[in-house]
Amino acid sequence: MSQARPPMPRESVPPVRTERTFQRFTRGQRWEHGLLLVAFTVLLLTGLPQKYRAAAWSQHILATPERVELLRTIHRAAAVLLILEVVYHLGHALWLMSRRRLPGAMLPTWQDVRDAAGMLRYLLYLSKAKPRFGKYNFEQKFTYWFLFFGLGILIASGLILWFPLFFTRFLPGGIIPAAKFAHSTEAIVAGGFVLLWHFYHVHVERLNLSMFTGRLSEEEMRQQHPLEHERLMAEADPEAQAE
Amino acid sequence: MKRTPYRLAALLLGLLGLGLAAFQAFAQQEQPGVSNDSCLACHADPNLSMLLQNGGQLSLFIDPEVFAQSVHGQGGYACVQCHTGLRGYPHPSFQAADRRDLSLQLYAACQRCHSGEYQRTLDSAHEQARDRGVREAAVCTDCHGAHDTRQLTDAQNGALLPESRSWIPQTCARCHNAIYEKYLTSVHGAALLEEDNPDVPTCIDCHGVHSIEDPTTAAFRLRSPQLCAGCHTDPERMGKYGLTTQVLDTYVADFHGTTVTLFEKQSADADTNKPVCFDCHGVHDIRRTDDPVRGLQVRENLLARCQVCHPGASSNFPDAWLSHYVPSAERYPLVFAVDTFYKFFIPVVLGGMGLIVALDASWRVRRRLAGRRKPRAAPASPGQPPKAGSGPQQEPPSG
């Protein structure tokens, strides 16, 4: 997916610094992330007062029956948005799979475990070499799959709480308090995960806006995803790489 | 100049004297001028009666025995302390449209001595009903009697006498008989009237005395769980009967109780259909939960309660409510399992991630500090994010 922009040197003009960029996320993927971001934030903000309903700040927000109803309505509207996004995501993956075009880059492999161990050794000064990552490193895969299963739990338990009469027709009644506990706890885990892990890696460790711009510079590709960079370069110009 | 203080003292003394004289005159006026014997000379006659304006006969007979045994008779109070304005003989005639009119005219006399209790009745549901034109709504004498008023509390400490307890529901029953009949069948009422149990509530323990509140308001409904909790979270009282004191906590932890207690604190007048204790356990006909016929441990009974608000609830549905139990491996193992899973999952996952992030961050900070100490290790490519290119010594060769 390289977009090689070959420099065109001319005698009279000083060399223009050009930078190759690589597409990292498609427009569709960026839209999906945007939807997820909005829905997740709204769900977290409207869910927290419901979870910490005994706290003074929460009771201030939830003071009247009308406000409780409003908050729950917003929560459910955002939940519908999130569910639609997840359905689209899974549907799109199935569609790609049916055409044998689903990229496997996001699937977890044993190499990710080795990379994680290698990174830990590197951070502990036990090893000099930093692991070299492909298109998605172990941290990014972990983010994806952690939220994949987390959202699965949240959506399933949320639907049980939304339609208790329907679900208790074929499931034991204890599923409702269990779902309530799972929903509120998993939400905290997911929220803490995004704040601690995801925000650290895309904002603090380095500012990585590729999910919004869709692109990474060649320097970033070389630094962060050397294996993928090599692969792309070899694809674009097999002979040059062979030298 | 020097005489002024004396003048002031004289003036004050004079004022004090005047005040004392006025008080004495007032006190003398308050003294009963007419002895009870004088009244009873006529009113001990069982045939003494008067004609009411509606044509009814009103007996004016006062049984001296009954009055002597009443709390006021024992205290030596005089008739004219309540029936003020009746001095000398013959006293002015008394006009009343009917018996009720008579009571309504005379009961205000109670406030001369019992002003605190009287003031509290002004906020009561009975007073509100009377304001709406319900003349039958109780006044002092309807509950306490007029000439046969009982001693209900300990004269020393004001506590309710044990023998007064069963008198209370019987008194309320004079008007609220249907409720009394229900109360008799309840676990509380049966224990009070059959075995004189000192721990069960009488009417006033929930409804209050004198300032009896309208129990049909949204505010009363929201506050009612705290009312029940007053006894049902008291370990000493519940311990005697083997009852759990976790009933309030477990209720508050659940959907319904959460909402009810939230509104109770934040908007006390909010209307809510969320169930409170009495929606499931009953109002005046509260039964033991293991009552074989009406108890909530009978599954159909609980389901019927659920279906009041959740029509179409299946027989599985009542288990959504933990029946005041705290989930454990024996009871509600599914909830307990989820609880236990997260107890391990959260520290392991979030803790592990926190550790990696902390390691990564400290590595970056140390590298930056090292880079500052060695200025010659300049960034290879300015304009790149801090990580890229800075500290080439540590960065593995790329590309």
Interface residues (C-beta under 8 A of the other chain):
Chain A: R53 A54 Q59 H60 L62 A63 T64 P65 V68 L120 L123 L124 K128 A129 K130 R132 F146 P164 L165 T168 R169 L171 P172 G173 G174 I175 I176 P177 A178 K180 F181 A182 T185 E186 I188 V189 G192 F193 L196 W197 Y200 V204 E205 R206 L207 E219 E220 R222 Q223 P226 H229 E230
Chain B: V252 D254 F255 T258 T259 L262 F263 K265 Q266 S267 A270 D271 T272 H310 G312 A313 S314 N316 F317 P318 D319 A320 W321 L322 P327 Y332 P333 L334 V335 A337 V338 D339 Y342 F345 I346 V349 L350 M353 G354 I356 V357 L359 D360 A361 W363 R364 S381 Q384 P385 P386 K387 A388 G389 E395 P396 S398 G399
